Amino acid sequence: MTFNKPQTLKSIADLVGARYVGQADFAVLGTNEIHRVRTGDIVFVNHPKYYDKALNSAATVILIDREVACPQGKALIISDDPFRDFNLINTHFTRIYNFAEQLHDIEVGDDSQIHPSVVIGNDVKIGKNCIIFPNVVLGDRTVIGDNVIIQSGTVLGGDAFYYRKLNGNFDRLISVGNVVIEDNVEIGNNCTIDRGVTDSTVIGEGSVLDNQIQIGHDTIIGKKVLIASQTGIAGCCIIEDEVTIWGQVGMASGVRVENGTVLLAKCGVNRDLKKGTYFGPIAEEFKQYLRKEVKLKNL
């Protein structure tokens, strides 16, 4: 999330009632989750296991639960609960409507057809020559390009599945990002694409999604990707251009699949994959998988 105007380290620390390490007028441009963080962003970390990753990331400000050595050129905000304060910062700068208020700051391009039953949140942009079928839901800040088709029952911009365990209950990291659908995308029936926690979940130009597909927060789907039904892709994944994903593929969070890869049906992806064709509950190169099956059969 990028702030409407730059903030200062002191103003953000004052907002959450925390100490800071760094110059009071140190510029802060926004917030981001660790997988999408950029220079000028705040990132939060609340476990020593991830301190190094956060401190050495592109983030300029680290919202952290313990004072540590501050890397050169960066700043710290010391909080007793970084998760809570990250939510506080995000919701201070991005209002959460949850369809309770219909302000409807909507832009719709020429020749787009939107069924009357479609539910549209606030600050939504829809391009030219789109077709949006009955019972589609478009969450706040969703951006849809030109020549996009969205079939019935699909939900774009639901909350991210991102929780921590707190006092025996699940505490949500509030989603203030959005969904971006680029030009010439087709999305089937009953798909669900979660908005980013602090950034955009992106479906690249020319990609085609079958029915009943789940795509998690902050995932980036490249151009001309083909995804068959009942595929589940977790958050923060990167699917490069012209990847083909067949039915019931499951993908763990934070993995990258290289350009031109083919994932055969029911493939389980738990790591980054180089270009190739993969199969199996723990994805392995398809020819290797077949050779293994032949050897097992001949035992």
Backbone hydrogen bonds in HBPLUS format (Angstrom, degrees):
<---DONOR---> <-ACCEPTOR-->    atom                        ^
c    i                          cat <-CA-CA->   ^        H-A-AA   ^      H-
h    n   atom  resd res      DA  || num        DHA   H-A  angle D-A-AA Bond
n    s   type  num  typ     dist DA aas  dist angle  dist       angle   num
A0031-THR N   A0001-MET O   2.87 MM  30  5.26 145.7  1.99 144.4 155.5     1
A0003-PHE N   A0029-LEU O   2.89 MM  26  5.83 161.9  1.92 143.1 149.2     2
A0007-GLN N   A0028-VAL O   2.85 MM  21  5.03 170.9  1.86 160.7 158.5     3
A0028-VAL N   A0007-GLN O   2.81 MM  21  5.03 158.9  1.86 140.8 139.6     4
A0012-ILE N   A0008-THR O   3.11 MM   4  6.40 158.4  2.16 154.4 159.3     5
A0009-LEU N   A0026-PHE O   2.81 MM  17  5.22 129.4  2.07 140.0 155.4     6
A0013-ALA N   A0009-LEU O   2.96 MM   4  6.15 164.0  1.98 151.8 156.9     7
A0010-LYS N   A0024-ALA O   3.09 MM  14  4.83 165.3  2.11 143.6 139.0     8
A0014-ASP N   A0010-LYS O   2.81 MM   4  5.94 159.4  1.85 152.7 158.5     9
A0015-LEU N   A0011-SER O   3.05 MM   4  6.13 145.1  2.17 133.8 143.0    10
A0016-VAL N   A0012-ILE O   3.28 MM   4  6.64 147.6  2.39 147.8 153.9    11
A0017-GLY N   A0013-ALA O   2.86 MM   4  5.82 111.1  2.34 137.1 155.5    12
A0018-ALA N   A0013-ALA O   2.92 MM   5  5.05 166.3  1.94 141.7 145.0    13
A0017-GLY N   A0014-ASP O   3.22 MM   3  4.80 147.2  2.34  91.3 100.9    14
A0078-ILE N   A0019-ARG O   2.86 MM  59  5.28 151.3  1.94 137.0 146.1    15
A0021-VAL N   A0076-LEU O   2.86 MM  55  4.94 158.8  1.91 137.6 140.5    16
A0076-LEU N   A0021-VAL O   2.97 MM  55  4.94 159.3  2.01 139.2 146.0    17
A0026-PHE N   A0023-GLN O   3.04 MM   3  5.21 163.1  2.07 116.3 117.7    18
A0029-LEU N   A0040-GLY O   2.78 MM  11  4.92 158.8  1.82 141.4 145.5    19
A0042-ILE N   A0030-GLY O   2.77 MM  12  6.20 132.8  1.99 128.3 141.5    20
A0032-ASN N   A0042-ILE O   2.93 MM  10  6.16 149.7  2.02 172.2 163.5    21
A0036-ARG N   A0033-GLU O   2.89 MM   3  5.67 155.1  1.95 128.4 135.7    22
A0041-ASP N   A0038-ARG O   3.07 MM   3  5.65 157.6  2.13 140.8 141.7    23
A0060-THR N   A0041-ASP O   3.05 MM  19  5.58 141.4  2.20 139.6 150.9    24
A0061-VAL N   A0041-ASP O   3.07 MM  20  6.27 167.0  2.09 155.5 153.6    25
A0043-VAL N   A0061-VAL O   3.01 MM  18  6.51 151.8  2.09 160.5 168.1    26
A0063-LEU N   A0043-VAL O   2.82 MM  20  5.97 167.1  1.83 155.2 159.2    27
A0045-VAL N   A0063-LEU O   2.88 MM  18  6.27 148.8  1.98 168.7 169.5    28
A0050-TYR N   A0047-HIS O   2.92 MM   3  5.76 155.4  1.98 126.9 132.5    29
A0051-TYR N   A0048-PRO O   3.22 MM   3  5.05 163.2  2.25 101.8 107.0    30
A0054-ALA N   A0050-TYR O   3.09 MM   4  6.32 162.9  2.12 156.7 160.7    31
A0055-LEU N   A0051-TYR O   2.81 MM   4  5.98 174.2  1.82 166.3 168.2    32
A0056-ASN N   A0052-ASP O   2.90 MM   4  5.84 148.2  2.00 146.6 153.6    33
A0057-SER N   A0054-ALA O   3.22 MM   3  5.13 162.4  2.26 102.1 107.0    34
A0075-ALA N   A0060-THR O   2.99 MM  15  6.44 147.1  2.10 155.6 164.4    35
A0062-ILE N   A0075-ALA O   3.00 MM  13  6.48 158.3  2.05 152.1 155.7    36
A0077-ILE N   A0062-ILE O   3.00 MM  15  6.21 156.9  2.05 145.6 143.9    37
A0064-ILE N   A0077-ILE O   2.94 MM  13  6.21 158.3  1.99 162.7 169.7    38
A0079-SER N   A0064-ILE O   2.83 MM  15  5.92 166.9  1.85 154.4 158.8    39
A0074-LYS N   A0071-PRO O   3.13 MM   3  5.65 148.5  2.24 140.7 138.2    40
A0085-ASP N   A0081-ASP O   3.06 MM   4  6.33 166.2  2.08 156.3 160.6    41
A0086-PHE N   A0082-PRO O   2.76 MM   4  5.85 144.4  1.88 147.4 156.3    42
A0087-ASN N   A0083-PHE O   3.19 MM   4  6.49 158.7  2.24 147.2 151.9    43
A0088-LEU N   A0084-ARG O   2.98 MM   4  6.32 152.4  2.06 143.6 152.2    44
A0089-ILE N   A0085-ASP O   2.93 MM   4  6.14 161.0  1.97 146.4 150.1    45
A0090-ASN N   A0086-PHE O   3.02 MM   4  6.20 170.0  2.03 151.0 154.1    46
A0091-THR N   A0087-ASN O   2.92 MM   4  6.05 169.4  1.93 157.0 159.6    47
A0092-HIS N   A0088-LEU O   3.01 MM   4  6.03 133.1  2.24 138.2 150.0    48
A0092-HIS N   A0089-ILE O   3.23 MM   3  5.17 131.3  2.48  94.0 107.1    49
A0093-PHE N   A0089-ILE O   3.27 MM   4  6.55 149.0  2.37 149.1 155.3    50
A0094-THR N   A0090-ASN O   2.88 MM   4  5.93 128.5  2.15 142.1 157.1    51
A0100-ALA N   A0097-TYR O   3.00 MM   3  5.68 166.4  2.02 122.6 126.4    52
A0107-GLU N   A0124-VAL O   2.96 MM  17  6.45 155.8  2.02 153.8 161.7    53
A0126-ILE N   A0107-GLU O   2.71 MM  19  5.93 162.0  1.74 154.8 161.4    54
A0109-GLY N   A0126-ILE O   2.79 MM  17  6.06 137.2  1.97 133.6 147.7    55
A0129-ASN N   A0110-ASP O   2.89 MM  19  6.29 161.1  1.93 153.4 159.5    56
A0113-GLN N   A0130-CYS O   2.73 MM  17  6.07 161.6  1.76 160.7 161.3    57
A0132-ILE N   A0113-GLN O   2.85 MM  19  6.22 163.3  1.88 167.9 173.1    58
A0115-HIS N   A0132-ILE O   3.13 MM  17  6.30 165.3  2.15 162.1 165.8    59
A0118-VAL N   A0115-HIS O   3.04 MM   3  5.68 169.3  2.05 124.8 128.1    60
A0119-VAL N   A0136-VAL O   2.94 MM  17  6.37 159.8  1.98 162.4 166.1    61
A0138-LEU N   A0119-VAL O   2.83 MM  19  6.22 164.0  1.86 164.6 170.1    62
A0121-GLY N   A0138-LEU O   2.74 MM  17  5.92 150.3  1.83 165.7 176.0    63
A0141-ARG N   A0122-ASN O   2.88 MM  19  6.29 160.2  1.92 162.5 169.2    64
A0125-LYS N   A0142-THR O   3.00 MM  17  6.46 161.4  2.03 157.8 163.8    65
A0144-ILE N   A0125-LYS O   2.74 MM  19  5.96 158.8  1.78 153.4 160.9    66
A0127-GLY N   A0144-ILE O   2.88 MM  17  5.83 126.2  2.17 124.5 140.7    67
A0147-ASN N   A0128-LYS O   2.76 MM  19  6.17 163.4  1.79 166.7 172.4    68
A0131-ILE N   A0148-VAL O   2.91 MM  17  6.40 157.1  1.97 157.2 164.0    69
A0150-ILE N   A0131-ILE O   2.95 MM  19  6.39 160.3  1.98 163.8 169.1    70
A0133-PHE N   A0150-ILE O   2.94 MM  17  6.15 175.9  1.94 179.1 179.2    71
A0153-GLY N   A0134-PRO O   3.29 MM  19  6.86 143.5  2.43 144.1 154.4    72
A0137-VAL N   A0154-THR O   2.98 MM  17  6.45 158.5  2.03 154.6 160.6    73
A0156-LEU N   A0137-VAL O   2.87 MM  19  6.17 170.9  1.88 167.5 167.6    74
A0139-GLY N   A0156-LEU O   2.71 MM  17  5.92 169.2  1.72 166.9 169.8    75
A0142-THR N   A0139-GLY O   3.28 MM   3  5.92 152.3  2.36 140.7 139.3    76
A0143-VAL N   A0179-VAL O   2.94 MM  36  6.33 164.0  1.97 161.6 166.9    77
A0181-ILE N   A0143-VAL O   2.76 MM  38  6.13 167.3  1.78 164.1 168.3    78
A0145-GLY N   A0181-ILE O   2.74 MM  36  5.94 143.9  1.86 152.7 165.2    79
A0184-ASN N   A0146-ASP O   2.86 MM  38  6.30 160.2  1.90 161.7 168.4    80
A0149-ILE N   A0185-VAL O   3.01 MM  36  6.49 157.3  2.06 153.3 160.7    81
A0187-ILE N   A0149-ILE O   2.82 MM  38  6.15 159.2  1.86 155.5 162.6    82
A0151-GLN N   A0187-ILE O   2.89 MM  36  6.10 165.0  1.91 153.8 158.9    83
A0190-ASN N   A0152-SER O   3.00 MM  38  6.47 152.4  2.08 142.7 151.5    84
A0155-VAL N   A0191-CYS O   2.87 MM  36  6.31 158.5  1.92 161.0 166.1    85
A0193-ILE N   A0155-VAL O   2.99 MM  38  6.41 163.1  2.02 165.5 170.7    86
A0157-GLY N   A0193-ILE O   2.79 MM  36  6.06 166.7  1.81 178.7 174.0    87
A0195-ARG N   A0158-GLY O   2.94 MM  37  5.80 161.2  1.97 153.7 157.1    88
A0173-LEU N   A0162-TYR O   2.91 MM  11  5.64 167.3  1.92 161.1 158.0    89
A0164-ARG N   A0171-ASP O   2.94 MM   7  5.27 144.9  2.07 138.5 149.5    90
A0171-ASP N   A0164-ARG O   2.79 MM   7  5.27 166.5  1.81 157.7 162.5    91
A0166-LEU N   A0169-ASN O   2.69 MM   3  5.24 166.8  1.71 157.2 161.7    92
A0169-ASN N   A0166-LEU O   2.92 MM   3  5.24 164.0  1.95 116.3 121.3    93
A0176-VAL N   A0197-VAL O   2.70 MM  21  5.53 171.5  1.71 145.0 142.4    94
A0177-GLY N   A0196-GLY O   2.87 MM  19  4.30 133.7  2.09 146.5 139.3    95
A0178-ASN N   A0199-ASP O   3.07 MM  21  6.50 147.8  2.18 137.5 144.4    96
A0196-GLY N   A0178-ASN O   3.21 MM  18  5.32 160.2  2.25 121.7 122.6    97
A0201-THR N   A0178-ASN O   2.92 MM  23  6.34 158.0  1.97 149.0 154.1    98
A0180-VAL N   A0201-THR O   2.81 MM  21  6.12 163.4  1.83 162.9 165.2    99
A0203-ILE N   A0180-VAL O   2.94 MM  23  6.38 157.3  1.99 164.5 170.6   100
A0182-GLU N   A0203-ILE O   3.01 MM  21  6.14 174.5  2.01 170.8 172.5   101
A0206-GLY N   A0183-ASP O   3.01 MM  23  6.47 150.2  2.10 153.2 160.9   102
A0186-GLU N   A0207-SER O   3.10 MM  21  6.62 155.4  2.16 152.0 159.7   103
A0209-LEU N   A0186-GLU O   2.79 MM  23  6.13 165.1  1.81 158.1 163.2   104
A0188-GLY N   A0209-LEU O   2.90 MM  21  5.73 127.5  2.18 123.1 139.0   105
A0212-GLN N   A0189-ASN O   2.92 MM  23  6.36 157.6  1.97 162.8 169.8   106
A0192-THR N   A0213-ILE O   2.87 MM  21  6.29 163.7  1.90 161.3 165.1   107
A0215-ILE N   A0192-THR O   2.95 MM  23  6.41 156.9  2.01 159.6 165.7   108
A0194-ASP N   A0215-ILE O   3.00 MM  21  6.33 163.2  2.02 175.2 171.8   109
A0202-VAL N   A0219-THR O   2.99 MM  17  6.48 149.0  2.08 151.1 160.7   110
A0221-ILE N   A0202-VAL O   2.77 MM  19  5.87 172.7  1.78 154.3 156.9   111
A0204-GLY N   A0221-ILE O   2.79 MM  17  5.52 134.7  1.99 124.4 139.0   112
A0207-SER N   A0204-GLY O   3.25 MM   3  5.96 155.8  2.31 143.1 141.8   113
A0224-LYS N   A0205-GLU O   2.94 MM  19  6.32 146.8  2.05 138.7 149.4   114
A0208-VAL N   A0225-VAL O   2.91 MM  17  6.34 155.7  1.96 160.0 167.2   115
A0227-ILE N   A0208-VAL O   3.04 MM  19  6.45 161.4  2.08 163.6 168.1   116
A0210-ASP N   A0227-ILE O   2.89 MM  17  6.10 154.9  1.95 162.7 171.1   117
A0230-GLN N   A0212-GLN O   2.96 MM  18  5.09 130.9  2.21 114.0 127.7   118
A0214-GLN N   A0231-THR O   3.05 MM  17  6.46 162.7  2.08 160.0 164.9   119
A0233-ILE N   A0214-GLN O   2.87 MM  19  6.09 170.2  1.88 155.8 158.8   120
A0216-GLY N   A0233-ILE O   2.76 MM  17  5.95 144.6  1.88 148.0 159.9   121
A0236-CYS N   A0217-HIS O   2.80 MM  19  6.25 149.3  1.89 153.4 163.7   122
A0220-ILE N   A0237-CYS O   2.86 MM  17  6.27 160.4  1.90 157.4 161.4   123
A0239-ILE N   A0220-ILE O   2.84 MM  19  6.17 171.2  1.85 168.2 171.2   124
A0222-GLY N   A0239-ILE O   2.68 MM  17  5.70 136.4  1.86 151.8 166.7   125
A0242-GLU N   A0223-LYS O   2.81 MM  19  6.16 161.7  1.84 163.7 169.8   126
A0226-LEU N   A0243-VAL O   2.99 MM  17  6.44 157.6  2.04 157.7 164.7   127
A0245-ILE N   A0226-LEU O   2.74 MM  19  6.06 165.3  1.76 164.7 169.9   128
A0228-ALA N   A0245-ILE O   2.73 MM  17  6.10 159.6  1.77 160.8 168.1   129
A0248-GLN N   A0229-SER O   3.10 MM  19  6.55 150.2  2.19 145.1 154.3   130
A0232-GLY N   A0249-VAL O   2.91 MM  17  6.33 161.3  1.94 164.4 170.3   131
A0251-MET N   A0232-GLY O   2.94 MM  19  6.28 146.8  2.05 162.6 170.3   132
A0234-ALA N   A0251-MET O   3.13 MM  17  5.89 152.1  2.21 136.2 144.7   133
A0254-GLY N   A0235-GLY O   3.07 MM  19  6.50 149.0  2.17 148.9 157.7   134
A0238-ILE N   A0255-VAL O   2.92 MM  17  6.40 157.4  1.97 152.0 157.6   135
A0257-VAL N   A0238-ILE O   2.91 MM  19  6.40 156.2  1.96 161.8 168.5   136
A0240-GLU N   A0257-VAL O   3.02 MM  17  6.06 169.6  2.03 163.8 166.8   137
A0260-GLY N   A0241-ASP O   3.06 MM  19  6.51 148.8  2.16 155.6 164.1   138
A0244-THR N   A0261-THR O   2.92 MM  17  6.39 160.6  1.96 158.3 164.7   139
A0263-LEU N   A0244-THR O   2.81 MM  19  6.21 164.2  1.84 163.9 169.3   140
A0246-TRP N   A0263-LEU O   2.91 MM  17  6.08 171.1  1.92 168.5 171.1   141
A0266-LYS N   A0247-GLY O   2.89 MM  19  6.31 153.0  1.96 154.3 163.2   142
A0250-GLY N   A0267-CYS O   3.00 MM  17  6.43 159.5  2.04 159.4 165.7   143
A0269-VAL N   A0250-GLY O   2.87 MM  19  6.23 169.2  1.89 163.6 167.2   144
A0252-ALA N   A0269-VAL O   2.92 MM  17  6.18 169.2  1.93 174.5 175.4   145
A0273-LEU N   A0256-ARG O   2.90 MM  17  6.43 157.5  1.95 159.4 166.7   146
A0258-GLU N   A0273-LEU O   2.99 MM  15  6.09 160.6  2.03 156.7 163.0   147
A0261-THR N   A0258-GLU O   3.23 MM   3  5.99 149.7  2.32 147.6 147.0   148
A0262-VAL N   A0276-GLY O   2.88 MM  14  6.28 161.9  1.91 156.2 160.9   149
A0278-TYR N   A0262-VAL O   2.93 MM  16  6.36 157.1  1.98 160.9 167.8   150
A0264-LEU N   A0278-TYR O   2.97 MM  14  6.07 170.6  1.98 161.8 163.2   151
A0267-CYS N   A0264-LEU O   3.21 MM   3  5.84 132.9  2.45 145.4 144.5   152
A0268-GLY N   A0280-GLY O   2.99 MM  12  6.43 156.9  2.04 152.6 149.7   153
A0283-ALA N   A0268-GLY O   2.76 MM  15  5.34 170.3  1.77 163.7 160.6   154
A0286-PHE N   A0277-THR O   2.84 MM   9  5.67 163.1  1.87 146.4 145.3   155
A0279-PHE N   A0284-GLU O   2.96 MM   5  5.62 155.0  2.02 150.4 155.8   156
A0284-GLU N   A0279-PHE O   3.03 MM   5  5.62 157.3  2.09 139.0 144.3   157
A0289-TYR N   A0285-GLU O   2.91 MM   4  6.18 152.5  1.98 153.5 162.6   158
A0290-LEU N   A0286-PHE O   2.96 MM   4  6.30 155.3  2.02 150.8 156.8   159
A0291-ARG N   A0287-LYS O   2.98 MM   4  6.23 160.3  2.02 148.7 153.7   160
A0292-LYS N   A0288-GLN O   3.01 MM   4  6.23 156.5  2.07 147.5 153.7   161
A0293-GLU N   A0289-TYR O   3.00 MM   4  6.31 153.8  2.07 147.0 154.1   162
A0294-VAL N   A0290-LEU O   2.98 MM   4  6.26 155.6  2.04 151.3 157.5   163
A0295-LYS N   A0291-ARG O   3.06 MM   4  6.31 162.2  2.09 149.3 153.7   164
A0296-LEU N   A0292-LYS O   2.96 MM   4  6.22 158.1  2.01 150.4 156.3   165
A0297-LYS N   A0293-GLU O   2.94 MM   4  6.10 153.4  2.01 145.1 152.4   166
A0298-ASN N   A0294-VAL O   3.01 MM   4  6.23 142.4  2.16 145.1 155.1   167
A0299-LEU N   A0296-LEU O   3.34 MM   3  5.34 160.5  2.38  99.9 105.6   168
